Amino acid sequence: MTRRLTRRELGALVGGAAMTRVAGSSTEAVALPKKGVVCTAPLSAGADDRVEPGAADAAMAAVLMGATGSTDGAGAVRLLFSPRDVVGIKLNCLGGRRLSPRPVVVTALVDLLVAGGVARDRIILFERSSRELERAGFPIRREGSGPRCYGTDNNYDRKPQVSGSIGSCFARLVSETCTALISFGVVKDHDLAGVSAGLKNWYGVIHNPNKYHDHQCDPYVADVVRHPLIREKLRLTVLDGVTAQCHGGPAYRASGVFPLAALAASIDPVAVDLWAWKVIDAERRRRGLETLEEAGRPPRFIATAARYGLGVGDPADLVEVGVQG
């Protein structure tokens, strides 16, 4: 079952953490919390459905501190990223403006990356298509002082690569350009996979995701993420849960949304999806709906990803660190 801790209590987790080398960010090993830790902070929209920039900034700093055990937001960034990195932030914009990461929340992350030493022109916001980014409120920017923002727009490697059960061409932005990656998704159900949060977001970097939706997308989601192009570069997962969806996904469905009013982050990409599954099922039970398991669409890929060693997939090992922004 989930244990909810304060940020002060996180110190015990950091103290017992294994020494983790963050690829590309430092020649020194740094201590990060053990896998299974998901940090959440309250973040809600006002009556006009807008999130105040100051509230977004505070919540983002809080969840990154909780996710890494750092005492300040810029320090959290420095634990994960180097000024030498080109940081790609993969957004999930299928749901349009009503169910995508909010630009003001994404801006809070970008500003924190800059405060931690990553130059704006070394940050790239991307999706599978520029059209989806624009529909979600992100202006396209391919040049300038940054951050840049554009779709992969069918610019894939010429030859497919095999990872487990998938054979796919990866977006060149991931294979050639970015040295570090962040998954920035939302909290929503999926009519086939069960959950679409941080892990399934990476379907947006392969050329043929339509081939991999059988059996609740299992083991395909996990096979995409365990490919070295993702596994060795993925440093952080952030979920915008200001508005979440428990039924009718992955596209926006007004009757299925609810105000989760939270921001979540983790260095464990599996645990954060496990957390999303938990909160989706909680809302479904509140509404008298079947759980995802009962509805025949449990996100089986979460357990598979855990078996691959990508993170924690056992609810008993999920640790939710609740902090205030």
Secondary structure in CASP SS format (residue, H / E / C, confidence):
PFRMAT SS
TARGET T0000
AUTHOR 0000-0000-0000
METHOD secondary structure of the structure
MODEL  1
M C 1.00
T C 1.00
R E 1.00
R E 1.00
L E 1.00
T C 1.00
R C 1.00
R C 1.00
E C 1.00
L H 1.00
G H 1.00
A H 1.00
L H 1.00
V H 1.00
G H 1.00
G C 1.00
A C 1.00
A C 1.00
M E 1.00
T E 1.00
R C 1.00
V C 1.00
A C 1.00
G C 1.00
S C 1.00
S C 1.00
T C 1.00
E C 1.00
A C 1.00
V E 1.00
A E 1.00
L C 1.00
P C 1.00
K C 1.00
K C 1.00
G C 1.00
V E 1.00
V E 1.00
C E 1.00
T E 1.00
A E 1.00
P E 1.00
L C 1.00
S C 1.00
A C 1.00
G C 1.00
A C 1.00
D C 1.00
D C 1.00
R C 1.00
V C 1.00
E C 1.00
P H 1.00
G H 1.00
A H 1.00
A H 1.00
D H 1.00
A H 1.00
A H 1.00
M H 1.00
A H 1.00
A H 1.00
V H 1.00
L H 1.00
M H 1.00
G H 1.00
A H 1.00
T H 1.00
G C 1.00
S C 1.00
T C 1.00
D C 1.00
G H 1.00
A H 1.00
G H 1.00
A H 1.00
V H 1.00
R H 1.00
L H 1.00
L H 1.00
F C 1.00
S C 1.00
P C 1.00
R C 1.00
D C 1.00
V C 1.00
V E 1.00
G E 1.00
I E 1.00
K E 1.00
L E 1.00
N C 1.00
C C 1.00
L C 1.00
G C 1.00
G H 1.00
R H 1.00
R H 1.00
L C 1.00
S C 1.00
P C 1.00
R C 1.00
P H 1.00
V H 1.00
V H 1.00
V H 1.00
T H 1.00
A H 1.00
L H 1.00
V H 1.00
D H 1.00
L H 1.00
L H 1.00
V H 1.00
A H 1.00
G C 1.00
G C 1.00
V C 1.00
A C 1.00
R H 1.00
D H 1.00
R H 1.00
I E 1.00
I E 1.00
L E 1.00
F E 1.00
E E 1.00
R C 1.00
S C 1.00
S H 1.00
R H 1.00
E H 1.00
L H 1.00
E H 1.00
R H 1.00
A C 1.00
G C 1.00
F C 1.00
P C 1.00
I C 1.00
R E 1.00
R C 1.00
E C 1.00
G C 1.00
S C 1.00
G C 1.00
P C 1.00
R E 1.00
C E 1.00
Y E 1.00
G E 1.00
T C 1.00
D C 1.00
N C 1.00
N C 1.00
Y E 1.00
D C 1.00
R C 1.00
K C 1.00
P C 1.00
Q E 1.00
V E 1.00
S E 1.00
G C 1.00
S C 1.00
I E 1.00
G E 1.00
S E 1.00
C C 1.00
F E 1.00
A E 1.00
R H 1.00
L H 1.00
V H 1.00
S H 1.00
E H 1.00
T H 1.00
C C 1.00
T C 1.00
A E 1.00
L E 1.00
I E 1.00
S E 1.00
F E 1.00
G E 1.00
V E 1.00
V E 1.00
K E 1.00
D E 1.00
H E 1.00
D C 1.00
L C 1.00
A C 1.00
G E 1.00
V E 1.00
S E 1.00
A C 1.00
G C 1.00
L C 1.00
K H 1.00
N H 1.00
W H 1.00
Y H 1.00
G H 1.00
V H 1.00
I E 1.00
H C 1.00
N C 1.00
P H 1.00
N H 1.00
K H 1.00
Y C 1.00
H C 1.00
D H 1.00
H H 1.00
Q H 1.00
C H 1.00
D C 1.00
P C 1.00
Y H 1.00
V H 1.00
A H 1.00
D H 1.00
V H 1.00
V H 1.00
R H 1.00
H C 1.00
P H 1.00
L H 1.00
I H 1.00
R H 1.00
E C 1.00
K C 1.00
L E 1.00
R E 1.00
L E 1.00
T E 1.00
V E 1.00
L E 1.00
D E 1.00
G E 1.00
V E 1.00
T E 1.00
A E 1.00
Q E 1.00
C C 1.00
H C 1.00
G C 1.00
G C 1.00
P C 1.00
A C 1.00
Y C 1.00
R C 1.00
A H 1.00
S H 1.00
G H 1.00
V E 1.00
F E 1.00
P C 1.00
L C 1.00
A C 1.00
A E 1.00
L E 1.00
A E 1.00
A E 1.00
S E 1.00
I C 1.00
D C 1.00
P H 1.00
V H 1.00
A H 1.00
V H 1.00
D H 1.00
L H 1.00
W H 1.00
A H 1.00
W H 1.00
K H 1.00
V H 1.00
I H 1.00
D H 1.00
A H 1.00
E H 1.00
R H 1.00
R H 1.00
R H 1.00
R C 1.00
G C 1.00
L C 1.00
E C 1.00
T C 1.00
L C 1.00
E C 1.00
E C 1.00
A C 1.00
G C 1.00
R C 1.00
P C 1.00
P C 1.00
R C 1.00
F H 1.00
I H 1.00
A H 1.00
T H 1.00
A H 1.00
A H 1.00
R H 1.00
Y C 1.00
G C 1.00
L C 1.00
G C 1.00
V C 1.00
G C 1.00
D C 1.00
P H 1.00
A H 1.00
D H 1.00
L C 1.00
V E 1.00
E E 1.00
V E 1.00
G E 1.00
V C 1.00
Q C 1.00
G C 1.00
END
